Amino acid sequence: MGHVPVLLEEVIEALQPRDGETYVDGTFGGGGYALRVLQAANCTLYGVDRDLDAIERAEELAAEEPRLIPLMGRFGDLEPLLLNAGLRAVHGIMLDIGVSSFQIDQGERGFSFMRDGPLDMRMGQSGPSAADVINSLSEPDLAAIIRQLGEERQARRIAKTLVERRLSQPFSTTLDLAETIEQAVGGRRGKKTHPATLTFQAVRMFVNDELGELARGLAAAERMLAPGGRLVVVTFHSLEDRLVKRFLRERSGETGGGSRYLPERDKGPEATFTLPRRKAIEPSEAEIAANPRARSARLRVGVRTEAPIWDKDVDSGMRLPSLSDVEIAA
Ligand SMILES: C[S@@+](CC[C@H](N)C(=O)[O-])C[C@H]1O[C@@H](n2cnc3c(N)ncnc32)[C@H](O)[C@@H]1O
């Protein structure tokens, strides 16, 4: 089964693709957004993804559609990726954060607690896997990840159970992890969602450094968008939406520097974005009914001004262990 793009028409309306311009889809996935942009205007589209499977899909499509140019890499590295491709600025950047249905549906990628497979969860094909994380980090580090990225209230109990269990047998499969978590929290107790949902989400976000990538991707968009260029971001998680909202409010001068209401001496750098709308765009009831995965989607859009980039990193707001602390099993 393919990936059903979420908020597709809203994304196109926010991006406003035009003939002759160049756009970037930083999360190509199944190409749903990318193909719709190419249909909406006679433009060029760079399709970026860190997942080799997605890039292979993009290459198949590009064989028929020369205006699509696949680029393998992370959107956190968008600036070097685009510069290497010979681009100094683009007219629009889309990010559709998270995993694709292709990734979830393939048991062997290890993203799903409903399909047995190796405990992997890497969107790219390098770095530590979910098994490496669960089998090597300390109990407080695991608890911090599960608590902060999963907002799981039983994080400490789950981390303790995982560390005790791995002494006798390290984790290697998704169903083993899901069942151990279920036992740790005392079964399902009539809940609609599986007790491992939040832990799986947290470990996936950690393994792929998803908030760090988003923070770097937003900063890269500020650098690579031409004046008038549009940044369109769709998130599925409140931690991510909060980061996008804070970034756009700050860089549009609503918080911190840039406000025109402050006395001259208190003014920060000039705003690098304007916000066509302050509030996030949400999916319609009809879209949620047709595609329940759309339920938590939020779309935000910013339009790049001519102001110079801010010399300031975007803080993901998390204080987590480092991926480099994870021991990779031989
Ligand atoms: C939700 S899907 C995108 C679906 C796409 N909009 C469509 O319509 O088919 C997210 C995709 O982004 C990719 N991805 C996630 N984080 C990434 C990152 N930091 N850099 C590049 N690709 C990333 C994933 O591998 C996945 O293929």
The ligand as an ORCA input file, in Angstrom:
! r2SCAN-3c Opt
* xyz 0 1
  C       5.792     11.582      5.891
  S       6.911     11.028      4.687
  C       6.747     12.175      3.379
  C       5.637     11.839      2.445
  C       5.550     12.738      1.209
  N       5.187     14.103      1.552
  C       4.563     12.187      0.207
  O       3.619     12.911     -0.135
  O       4.714     11.046     -0.217
  C       8.441     11.489      5.368
  C       9.660     11.120      4.531
  O      10.704     11.982      4.970
  C      11.891     11.265      5.097
  N      12.681     11.957      6.122
  C      12.409     12.050      7.432
  N      13.357     12.779      8.053
  C      14.225     13.165      7.081
  C      15.414     13.946      7.087
  N      15.873     14.480      8.204
  N      16.028     14.172      5.912
  C      15.550     13.630      4.752
  N      14.453     12.864      4.697
  C      13.796     12.639      5.848
  C      11.481      9.870      5.479
  O      12.485      8.944      5.088
  C      10.174      9.714      4.703
  O      10.412      9.115      3.453
*
